[in-house]
Structure formats: C-alpha cells, structure tokens
Amino acid sequence: MKALQKNLSETGTGLSIKEIFQNRERDFLSRHGTPSQGATRRFAETTICNIRTPFQMDRDRIVYSNSFRRLKYKTQVFLSPLGDHYRTRLTHTLEVAEIARNIARAMRMNEDLAEAVALGHDLGHTPFGHAGEVALTEIHSPYFSHSNQSLRVVDTLENKGQGLNLTRDVRDGILKHSKGFGNIIPAVPGETAVTVEGRIVRVADIMAYLNHDLDDALRARVVTMDQVPDICLKKLGRTHSVRASTMIENLVSHSGPKNGRFVLEIGQDIFNAMTILRKFLYEKVYRSPGVHNEFIKAKKIIEGLYRYFILHPDHLQAELEKMEMAAWDMDKNGLKRSVCDVIASMTDRYALEVYAKLFLPNPLV
C-alpha cells in the first residue's frame, strides 16, 4: 500500500494509476473506440482497483479462471494430438488475442477490451472441439452453442457458481464472436458485437483458425501444399506469418468510418481468397475421413456420458465438486442443464478418462 501511495504521489496529479491510464485512453482512442471509464458490470462491486481498468480486470479474471486453464487440454481440430506443435483450444485463444490486439492498436481501439473478449471467447467450448458441440446440440438442445456456453461460464459457472461478473462490453463480445460457416463479416444488425473491439475479435478468430488449421493440417499430412488453391497461396501467402500479416494489414487499410459508424471491411481479393481457403478447410480437413472418423467417435463419448449422468445424478454431483462448481444448484437449474454444464466443461483427456472408467472393462492386476 505504501508503494502504491508513493507511486501516486510521484504523478503529481492526485489521480490513481487507473485514472491516469483512462485519461491516456481518451487521448489515444479513436472516437469509435470504447473507453473503459464508462464500463459497467452485471452487479455492482464494493472493491475498487486503483491500478487496473475494468477491461484489464476482466482479462485477469478470465486468465485466472479454471475454464481458461482447461483450454490447454481441449481440441482445436485434431483430437488429442501426440505432436507437441499442434494447436489446442488454448493456443488458438492466444493467437486470436494477439491478432485482435494488433488490429485494435492499429485502428486506435481499446486493446484491453479486444484482448479480454478474445481470451474469453472459447471458455465454453466442449471437449473434442466441434464434435462435442454437435453432440450436445443433438442430445441436449438444438439451441446449445459454445458461444452461449462461454457466456454461461463467465456469468454463472465460474468461481463456484458466482461467475466472474465481467463488464457488459466483454460479455457481449464473447456471446457474439461466433460465425460458424456464415459470413466472415455479417451485415445483419444484432449478429455482431455492439463495440468495434468485439467485432474485431470475430474477424481475428477466423484469421487465426484459417492460418493455424491449415498449418496443422499440413503438419499432419492431411493435405499437402499442392492441394491448397493457388489463389489462396498467391493472394494470402505460403507461410503462416505472411498470411497473417496480409489479412491484418488488408483489414486495417480497408476499414474506417462510414455514415457515422466504424465499418470493418476486407478488400475483395483477400476476402475471396479467405472464403475459398475456409471452404477448402471444411471440405479437405474438417470433413476429411481421418478427422471425421475421430469426430464420430468423440460424439459417441459425449452421448454416452450424457446419458449416464442423467441416470446417475449422484455421480454428477461428484463431478460438479471436482470442477469446483459445487455451489451450483442442480435442483434449481435442472438435471439436464447441469449435465450439459459438466460435460461442456470437461477436457478431452478427462472425458476419455471418465468414459473409460464407466464403460470399459478394468483388467485385473
């Protein structure tokens, strides 16, 4: 505390470090950027930090959460890869955050807000990547999505059922980050985040996975460089670094104010190449026989666990406690909802471990 008071006195302004930083935000940010000073949370808090802005606090709450740590053992594309260099859901998240910060900085938007949204955007992703998401959509609810589940994680499941109480701008960006196979930059009002920073994360997400999923597919020899469409190599580049730089620079140079609103745009040539590359990945990688066969196996594991926990709620309670969601009220929220929350929170390896204990024979020693 004495060190903090000394630092504050040396500024000669009587302002806290957080307030000085927020003044710098106002001087630096574009008029379309989101200042942290006006950020509000779901619930009022009595504790005030004199160093970090609200968006910086959100970032820290996400990074120190259990859900964030579990991302290191969740699938990106390849299930439980043996190679050390394949992406996981955690490394994907870090790459999205890096791209989002670079774009936000270049556009004079709020980097901290973009980073917080990026770090939290996949917290609700299921084990086994999209295979787990499809399984829960089919067996639990057609309305299940990892973006909705990510918001549920930060609002309700984390911190033993108390949630992280993030700011509304970060929560909005997390909820609206996903685009599936829809438009890279959708034009329908309400589909994208209310802040420019949140919309940046949406584009950064696809830039990240277009790059690293191709990189991993080449490493796994699911595809070869000769199979990649020529237009993608010519317009985007042959290496991860060149492709990332090309996409980021093109977005930054083509985006700007339009009719009083900041519009994110990508040049037509680069946009076409990105669209073709995404279609190529869906057809030749995500739906390739090797990846798809593992996808089917993963779905069966999720479905088996779901049915088991529905029939054994006592076992479910034990899993809630292991995941430090013990304060979660299963009676209030319903058995099926609790089962979905537990399974969505599992890592790949933990889901495999639980499934093996429940359904595979245990050999005698």
C-alpha positions as CSV (number, residue, x, y, z in Angstrom):
1,M,0.0,0.0,0.0
2,K,2.9,2.4,0.8
3,A,4.5,1.7,-2.5
4,L,1.2,2.4,-4.3
5,Q,0.8,5.7,-2.4
6,K,4.4,6.7,-3.3
7,N,3.7,6.0,-7.0
8,L,0.5,8.0,-6.9
9,S,2.2,11.0,-5.2
10,E,5.0,10.9,-7.8
11,T,2.5,11.5,-10.5
12,G,1.8,14.9,-9.0
13,T,-1.9,14.8,-10.2
14,G,-3.7,13.2,-7.2
15,L,-5.1,10.7,-9.7
16,S,-4.9,7.0,-9.3
17,I,-2.8,5.0,-11.8
18,K,-6.1,3.6,-13.3
19,E,-7.4,7.2,-13.8
20,I,-4.2,8.3,-15.4
21,F,-4.4,5.4,-17.8
22,Q,-8.0,6.1,-18.6
23,N,-7.0,9.7,-19.4
24,R,-4.4,8.3,-21.8
25,E,-7.2,6.1,-23.3
26,R,-9.3,9.2,-24.1
27,D,-6.3,10.9,-25.7
28,F,-5.4,7.9,-27.8
29,L,-8.6,6.1,-28.7
30,S,-10.5,6.8,-31.9
31,R,-13.9,8.3,-31.3
32,H,-15.2,4.9,-32.3
33,G,-13.2,3.1,-29.6
34,T,-14.6,2.0,-26.3
35,P,-13.2,3.8,-23.2
36,S,-13.0,1.7,-20.1
37,Q,-14.2,4.5,-17.9
38,G,-17.9,4.0,-18.8
39,A,-17.8,0.2,-18.5
40,T,-20.5,-1.3,-16.3
41,R,-20.8,-4.8,-14.8
42,R,-23.8,-7.0,-14.2
43,F,-23.5,-6.5,-10.5
44,A,-22.1,-3.5,-8.5
45,E,-18.8,-4.2,-6.7
46,T,-17.6,-2.6,-3.5
47,T,-13.9,-3.4,-4.1
48,I,-12.2,-0.8,-6.3
49,C,-8.8,-1.4,-8.0
50,N,-6.7,1.8,-8.3
51,I,-4.3,0.3,-10.9
52,R,-6.3,-1.7,-13.4
53,T,-9.1,-0.5,-15.7
54,P,-12.4,-2.6,-15.8
55,F,-11.3,-4.3,-19.1
56,Q,-7.9,-5.1,-17.6
57,M,-9.6,-6.6,-14.6
58,D,-11.8,-8.7,-16.9
59,R,-8.8,-10.0,-18.7
60,D,-7.2,-11.1,-15.4
61,R,-10.3,-12.7,-14.1
62,I,-10.5,-14.8,-17.3
63,V,-6.9,-15.8,-17.3
64,Y,-7.0,-16.9,-13.7
65,S,-10.2,-18.9,-14.2
66,N,-10.4,-22.7,-14.1
67,S,-12.1,-22.7,-17.5
68,F,-9.2,-20.9,-19.1
69,R,-6.7,-23.4,-17.7
70,R,-8.7,-26.3,-19.1
71,L,-8.4,-24.9,-22.6
72,K,-4.9,-26.4,-22.9
73,Y,-6.4,-29.9,-23.0
74,K,-9.3,-29.2,-25.4
75,T,-9.2,-29.9,-29.1
76,Q,-8.8,-27.3,-31.8
77,V,-9.1,-29.6,-34.8
78,F,-7.1,-32.8,-34.2
79,L,-8.3,-34.8,-31.2
80,S,-5.6,-35.4,-28.5
81,P,-2.7,-35.0,-30.9
82,L,0.6,-36.6,-30.0
83,G,2.8,-34.0,-31.6
84,D,3.8,-31.1,-29.4
85,H,3.4,-28.5,-32.1
86,Y,-0.3,-28.9,-32.8
87,R,-2.7,-26.2,-31.7
88,T,-5.1,-26.7,-28.8
89,R,-8.0,-24.6,-27.8
90,L,-5.7,-22.6,-25.6
91,T,-3.1,-21.8,-28.2
92,H,-5.9,-20.9,-30.6
93,T,-7.2,-18.5,-28.0
94,L,-3.8,-16.9,-27.5
95,E,-3.4,-16.4,-31.3
96,V,-6.8,-14.8,-31.5
97,A,-5.9,-12.4,-28.7
98,E,-2.6,-11.5,-30.4
99,I,-4.3,-10.8,-33.7
100,A,-7.1,-8.9,-32.1
101,R,-4.7,-6.7,-30.1
102,N,-2.6,-5.9,-33.2
103,I,-5.7,-4.9,-35.2
104,A,-7.2,-2.9,-32.3
105,R,-3.9,-1.0,-31.7
106,A,-3.6,-0.1,-35.5
107,M,-7.2,1.2,-35.5
108,R,-6.8,3.1,-32.2
109,M,-9.4,1.0,-30.5
110,N,-9.2,-0.4,-26.9
111,E,-6.7,-3.2,-26.9
112,D,-7.6,-4.3,-23.4
113,L,-11.2,-4.8,-24.4
114,A,-10.3,-6.7,-27.5
115,E,-7.9,-8.9,-25.6
116,A,-10.4,-9.7,-22.8
117,V,-13.1,-10.7,-25.3
118,A,-10.6,-12.8,-27.3
119,L,-9.3,-14.6,-24.1
120,G,-12.9,-15.4,-23.0
121,H,-14.5,-16.3,-26.4
122,D,-14.0,-20.1,-26.2
123,L,-14.3,-20.7,-22.5
124,G,-17.5,-22.7,-23.0
125,H,-16.1,-24.8,-25.8
126,T,-16.8,-28.5,-25.4
127,P,-14.2,-31.3,-25.3
128,F,-13.3,-32.7,-28.7
129,G,-13.9,-29.4,-30.5
130,H,-17.0,-29.1,-32.7
131,A,-17.7,-32.8,-32.4
132,G,-18.6,-32.2,-28.7
133,E,-20.7,-29.2,-29.7
134,V,-22.6,-31.1,-32.3
135,A,-23.2,-33.9,-29.9
136,L,-24.7,-31.6,-27.2
137,T,-26.8,-29.9,-29.9
138,E,-28.3,-33.2,-30.8
139,I,-28.7,-34.8,-27.4
140,H,-29.2,-31.8,-25.1
141,S,-30.7,-28.9,-27.0
142,P,-30.7,-27.6,-30.6
143,Y,-30.0,-24.2,-29.1
144,F,-26.7,-25.2,-27.5
145,S,-23.7,-23.3,-28.8
146,H,-20.2,-22.8,-27.5
147,S,-20.7,-19.0,-27.6
148,N,-23.8,-19.2,-25.4
149,Q,-22.0,-21.6,-23.1
150,S,-19.0,-19.3,-22.9
151,L,-21.2,-16.6,-21.6
152,R,-22.8,-19.0,-19.2
153,V,-19.3,-19.9,-17.9
154,V,-18.4,-16.3,-17.1
155,D,-21.8,-15.4,-15.8
156,T,-22.8,-18.5,-13.7
157,L,-20.4,-21.4,-13.6
158,E,-17.0,-20.0,-12.7
159,N,-16.0,-19.1,-9.2
160,K,-18.0,-21.9,-7.6
161,G,-21.2,-20.7,-9.2
162,Q,-20.8,-16.9,-8.6
163,G,-19.4,-16.1,-12.0
164,L,-16.7,-13.6,-12.9
165,N,-19.0,-10.5,-13.1
166,L,-17.4,-9.2,-16.3
167,T,-18.3,-5.9,-17.9
168,R,-21.2,-5.8,-20.3
169,D,-19.0,-5.0,-23.3
170,V,-16.8,-8.1,-22.7
171,R,-19.8,-10.3,-22.2
172,D,-21.4,-9.0,-25.4
173,G,-18.2,-9.7,-27.4
174,I,-18.0,-13.2,-26.0
175,L,-21.6,-14.0,-26.9
176,K,-21.4,-12.7,-30.4
177,H,-17.9,-13.9,-31.5
178,S,-19.0,-17.0,-33.4
179,K,-19.8,-17.1,-37.1
180,G,-19.9,-20.8,-37.9
181,F,-19.8,-21.1,-41.6
182,G,-21.8,-17.8,-42.0
183,N,-20.4,-14.6,-43.5
184,I,-16.9,-13.6,-42.3
185,I,-18.2,-10.1,-41.6
186,P,-22.0,-10.3,-41.3
187,A,-24.2,-7.3,-42.2
188,V,-27.3,-8.3,-40.2
189,P,-27.8,-6.0,-37.2
190,G,-27.7,-7.7,-33.9
191,E,-25.4,-10.6,-35.1
192,T,-22.2,-8.8,-34.1
193,A,-20.9,-7.1,-31.0
194,V,-22.0,-3.6,-30.1
195,T,-18.4,-2.5,-29.8
196,V,-15.8,-2.3,-32.7
197,E,-13.4,-4.2,-30.4
198,G,-15.9,-7.1,-30.1
199,R,-16.3,-7.2,-33.9
200,I,-12.6,-7.2,-34.3
201,V,-12.4,-10.4,-32.2
202,R,-14.9,-12.0,-34.5
203,V,-12.7,-11.4,-37.6
204,A,-9.5,-12.2,-35.6
205,D,-11.0,-15.6,-34.7
206,I,-11.4,-16.6,-38.3
207,M,-8.0,-15.2,-39.3
208,A,-6.4,-17.3,-36.6
209,Y,-8.0,-20.6,-37.4
210,L,-7.7,-20.2,-41.2
211,N,-3.9,-19.9,-40.6
212,H,-3.2,-22.4,-37.9
213,D,-5.7,-25.0,-39.0
214,L,-4.0,-25.1,-42.4
215,D,-0.6,-25.1,-40.7
216,D,-1.7,-28.1,-38.6
217,A,-3.3,-29.9,-41.5
218,L,-0.1,-29.6,-43.5
219,R,1.9,-30.8,-40.5
220,A,-0.4,-33.8,-40.1
221,R,-0.2,-34.5,-43.8
222,V,-4.0,-34.4,-44.1
223,V,-3.4,-32.1,-47.1
224,T,-0.3,-31.1,-49.0
225,M,0.7,-27.6,-50.1
226,D,0.0,-28.6,-53.7
227,Q,-3.7,-29.2,-52.8
228,V,-4.2,-25.7,-51.4
229,P,-5.9,-23.5,-54.0
230,D,-3.5,-21.3,-56.0
231,I,-5.5,-18.2,-55.3
232,C,-5.0,-18.6,-51.6
233,L,-1.2,-19.0,-51.9
234,K,-0.9,-16.1,-54.3
235,K,-3.2,-13.6,-52.5
236,L,-2.6,-14.6,-48.9
237,G,0.9,-16.2,-48.9
238,R,2.6,-19.5,-48.4
239,T,3.6,-19.2,-44.8
240,H,1.7,-18.6,-41.6
241,S,3.5,-15.3,-40.9
242,V,2.8,-13.9,-44.4
243,R,-0.8,-14.9,-44.4
244,A,-1.5,-13.4,-41.0
245,S,0.2,-10.1,-42.0
246,T,-1.6,-9.9,-45.3
247,M,-5.1,-10.4,-43.6
248,I,-4.4,-8.0,-40.8
249,E,-3.0,-5.2,-43.0
250,N,-5.8,-5.6,-45.5
251,L,-8.5,-5.3,-42.8
252,V,-6.8,-2.3,-41.3
253,S,-6.4,-0.5,-44.6
254,H,-9.9,-1.0,-45.8
255,S,-11.8,-0.4,-42.6
256,G,-12.9,3.0,-41.3
257,P,-15.8,5.3,-40.5
258,K,-18.8,5.2,-42.8
259,N,-22.1,7.0,-42.3
260,G,-21.1,7.7,-38.7
261,R,-20.2,4.1,-37.9
262,F,-16.9,2.3,-37.9
263,V,-17.1,-0.5,-40.5
264,L,-14.7,-3.4,-40.7
265,E,-14.0,-4.3,-44.3
266,I,-11.6,-6.6,-46.2
267,G,-10.5,-6.0,-49.8
268,Q,-12.4,-8.1,-52.3
269,D,-9.4,-10.1,-53.5
270,I,-8.3,-11.0,-50.0
271,F,-11.9,-11.6,-48.9
272,N,-12.4,-14.0,-51.8
273,A,-9.1,-15.9,-51.0
274,M,-10.1,-16.2,-47.3
275,T,-13.5,-17.5,-48.3
276,I,-12.0,-20.1,-50.7
277,L,-9.5,-21.2,-48.0
278,R,-12.2,-21.6,-45.5
279,K,-14.2,-23.8,-47.9
280,F,-11.1,-25.8,-48.7
281,L,-10.5,-26.5,-44.9
282,Y,-14.1,-27.6,-44.4
283,E,-14.0,-29.9,-47.4
284,K,-10.5,-31.3,-47.2
285,V,-9.6,-31.1,-43.5
286,Y,-12.6,-30.8,-41.1
287,R,-14.6,-33.3,-43.2
288,S,-11.7,-35.5,-44.3
289,P,-12.1,-39.2,-43.5
290,G,-9.4,-39.2,-40.8
291,V,-10.7,-36.2,-38.9
292,H,-14.4,-37.1,-39.5
293,N,-13.9,-40.7,-38.1
294,E,-12.5,-39.3,-34.9
295,F,-15.3,-36.8,-34.9
296,I,-17.9,-39.7,-34.9
297,K,-16.0,-41.4,-32.0
298,A,-15.9,-38.3,-30.0
299,K,-19.7,-37.7,-30.4
300,K,-20.4,-41.2,-29.1
301,I,-18.3,-40.5,-26.0
302,I,-20.2,-37.3,-25.3
303,E,-23.5,-39.0,-25.8
304,G,-22.6,-41.9,-23.6
305,L,-21.5,-39.6,-20.8
306,Y,-24.7,-37.5,-21.1
307,R,-27.0,-40.5,-20.8
308,Y,-25.0,-41.9,-17.9
309,F,-25.2,-38.7,-15.8
310,I,-28.9,-38.3,-16.5
311,L,-29.4,-41.7,-14.9
312,H,-26.8,-41.2,-12.1
313,P,-27.3,-37.7,-10.6
314,D,-25.3,-38.7,-7.5
315,H,-22.2,-39.2,-9.7
316,L,-22.9,-35.9,-11.4
317,Q,-22.8,-34.1,-8.1
318,A,-19.3,-35.5,-7.5
319,E,-18.2,-34.2,-10.9
320,L,-19.6,-30.7,-10.1
321,E,-17.5,-30.7,-6.9
322,K,-14.3,-31.8,-8.8
323,M,-14.7,-29.0,-11.2
324,E,-15.3,-26.5,-8.3
325,M,-18.8,-25.9,-9.4
326,A,-20.0,-27.4,-6.1
327,A,-22.1,-24.3,-5.3
328,W,-24.1,-24.8,-8.5
329,D,-27.7,-25.5,-7.6
330,M,-28.7,-28.7,-9.6
331,D,-32.2,-28.6,-8.2
332,K,-32.8,-25.0,-9.3
333,N,-31.3,-25.3,-12.8
334,G,-32.4,-28.8,-13.7
335,L,-30.6,-32.1,-14.1
336,K,-30.2,-31.9,-17.9
337,R,-28.7,-28.4,-17.7
338,S,-26.3,-29.5,-15.0
339,V,-25.2,-32.5,-17.1
340,C,-24.6,-30.3,-20.1
341,D,-22.5,-27.8,-18.0
342,V,-20.3,-30.6,-16.6
343,I,-19.7,-32.3,-19.9
344,A,-19.0,-29.0,-21.7
345,S,-16.5,-28.1,-19.0
346,M,-14.5,-31.3,-19.4
347,T,-11.2,-31.5,-21.2
348,D,-10.6,-34.1,-23.9
349,R,-8.4,-36.3,-21.7
350,Y,-10.8,-36.1,-18.7
351,A,-13.8,-37.0,-20.8
352,L,-11.8,-40.0,-22.1
353,E,-10.8,-40.9,-18.6
354,V,-14.3,-40.8,-17.2
355,Y,-15.7,-42.7,-20.1
356,A,-13.1,-45.4,-19.7
357,K,-13.9,-45.8,-16.0
358,L,-17.6,-46.0,-16.7
359,F,-17.8,-48.2,-19.8
360,L,-14.5,-50.0,-20.4
361,P,-13.6,-53.2,-18.6
362,N,-11.0,-52.8,-15.8
363,P,-8.4,-55.6,-16.2
364,L,-7.4,-57.5,-13.1
365,V,-3.9,-56.9,-11.9
